[in-house]
Amino acid sequence: MNEKKRKPVPIAEAVSGFLSQHGLVKRVQQATAIEDWPKVVGDRIAGVTKALSITPDGVLFVAVTTHAWMTELGLMEPELLAALNVGRSREKVRKIRYRLDR
């Protein structure tokens, strides 16, 4: 066998290269909206919700414990979107969809 010997690279560099090579950088950046959710909405809302996923076109799916909270959060959507998107370099969250989590 005549294999080329490669120098080891740091794992962060390998992962970064893989993501870039496969066009996944934007999706990974977009997923930070899920991680940001509790910080953006605060403890009270974070206690009754959980960000689940985000679509490539910017729809954030959030599980909510009650219908009342779904209604309240629906009314707060413009403020929540603004807070999620302020100062972020990732693709914008453009819509929030709520799902009752039982």
C-alpha positions as CSV (number, residue, x, y, z in Angstrom):
1,M,0.0,0.0,0.0
2,N,1.2,3.4,-0.9
3,E,-0.9,5.7,1.3
4,K,0.1,9.3,1.9
5,K,0.8,10.1,5.5
6,R,-1.2,13.1,6.7
7,K,-0.4,15.3,9.5
8,P,-2.9,15.3,12.3
9,V,-5.1,18.4,12.5
10,P,-7.0,19.8,15.4
11,I,-10.6,18.4,15.7
12,A,-12.1,21.9,15.4
13,E,-10.3,22.4,12.1
14,A,-11.4,19.0,10.8
15,V,-15.0,19.6,11.8
16,S,-15.0,23.1,10.3
17,G,-13.5,21.8,7.1
18,F,-16.2,19.1,6.9
19,L,-19.0,21.5,7.5
20,S,-17.7,23.9,4.9
21,Q,-17.1,21.1,2.3
22,H,-20.7,19.8,2.7
23,G,-22.4,23.3,2.8
24,L,-23.6,22.9,6.4
25,V,-22.0,26.0,8.0
26,K,-25.2,28.1,7.6
27,R,-27.4,25.4,9.1
28,V,-25.1,25.0,12.1
29,Q,-25.1,28.8,12.6
30,Q,-28.9,28.8,12.2
31,A,-29.3,26.1,14.9
32,T,-27.8,28.6,17.5
33,A,-31.4,30.0,17.6
34,I,-32.4,26.9,19.5
35,E,-29.6,27.3,22.0
36,D,-30.4,31.1,22.3
37,W,-34.1,30.6,23.0
38,P,-33.9,30.3,26.9
39,K,-31.6,33.3,27.1
40,V,-33.8,35.4,24.8
41,V,-37.2,34.6,26.4
42,G,-36.1,34.5,30.0
43,D,-36.7,32.0,32.8
44,R,-40.5,32.3,33.0
45,I,-41.1,31.5,29.3
46,A,-38.2,29.1,29.1
47,G,-39.9,27.1,31.9
48,V,-43.0,26.4,29.8
49,T,-41.4,26.1,26.3
50,K,-38.6,24.3,24.5
51,A,-37.1,25.2,21.1
52,L,-37.0,22.1,19.1
53,S,-35.8,22.7,15.6
54,I,-35.4,25.3,12.8
55,T,-36.0,24.9,9.1
56,P,-33.6,26.0,6.4
57,D,-36.0,28.9,5.6
58,G,-36.0,30.2,9.2
59,V,-39.0,28.7,10.9
60,L,-38.3,27.9,14.5
61,F,-40.5,25.2,16.1
62,V,-41.2,25.5,19.8
63,A,-43.0,23.1,22.2
64,V,-45.3,24.8,24.7
65,T,-47.0,23.3,27.7
66,T,-50.5,24.9,27.4
67,H,-52.8,26.5,24.9
68,A,-52.9,29.7,26.9
69,W,-49.1,30.0,26.6
70,M,-49.3,29.3,22.8
71,T,-51.8,32.2,22.5
72,E,-49.7,34.5,24.6
73,L,-46.5,33.7,22.7
74,G,-48.2,34.1,19.4
75,L,-49.1,37.7,20.4
76,M,-45.5,38.3,21.5
77,E,-44.0,36.9,18.2
78,P,-42.8,40.2,16.7
79,E,-40.9,41.0,19.9
80,L,-39.5,37.4,20.2
81,L,-38.3,37.5,16.6
82,A,-36.6,40.8,17.1
83,A,-34.9,39.6,20.2
84,L,-33.8,36.3,18.5
85,N,-32.3,38.2,15.5
86,V,-30.7,41.2,17.0
87,G,-26.9,41.3,16.6
88,R,-26.8,37.8,15.1
89,S,-24.6,36.9,12.1
90,R,-26.7,33.8,11.3
91,E,-29.7,33.6,9.0
92,K,-32.7,35.3,10.5
93,V,-35.5,33.5,12.3
94,R,-38.5,34.6,10.3
95,K,-41.4,32.8,11.9
96,I,-42.1,30.8,15.1
97,R,-44.5,27.8,15.1
98,Y,-45.8,26.5,18.4
99,R,-46.6,22.9,19.2
100,L,-48.5,21.7,22.3
101,D,-46.2,19.5,24.3
102,R,-48.1,17.0,26.4
